[in-house]
Amino acid sequence: QVQLVESGGGLVQPGGSLRLSCAASSGMFMFHTGSWYREAPEKQRELVATGTIHGSTDYLDSVKGRFSISFDSAKRTVYLQMNNLQPEDTAVYYCNADLRDLISSTTTNYWGQGAQVTVSS
């Protein structure tokens, strides 16, 4: 079985940067697509960024120009680079990915455990 393991959250001042990582725990799987969602207190979970290993990406309007999603196939990891963070970016960030089983060639959707990002002075 494979898991998505997130890391990189934390506390940052407004205007600062963080990079979230989401790694597949097994080398027998590879990313097909990857997305980052966030959930703030008393708000619905929203899609922040999505991308494919072929290079297509899309972003929530409020993060365009500040956030960037990328993949490292060799490390089986998807990243979310977050620059110029603002207090309204405070939330738990979840990665979501379609992983392809290299043996069976089946693709399954998985969620990471979540990473807290707090932007505060």
Buried (B, 14 or more C-beta within 10 A) or exposed (E): EBBBBBBBBEEBEEEBEBBBBBBBEBEEBBBBBBBBBBBBEEEEEEEBBBBBBEEEEEBBEEBEEBBBBBBEEEEBBBBBBBBEBBEEBBBBBBBBBBBBBEEEEEBEEBBBEBBEBBBEE
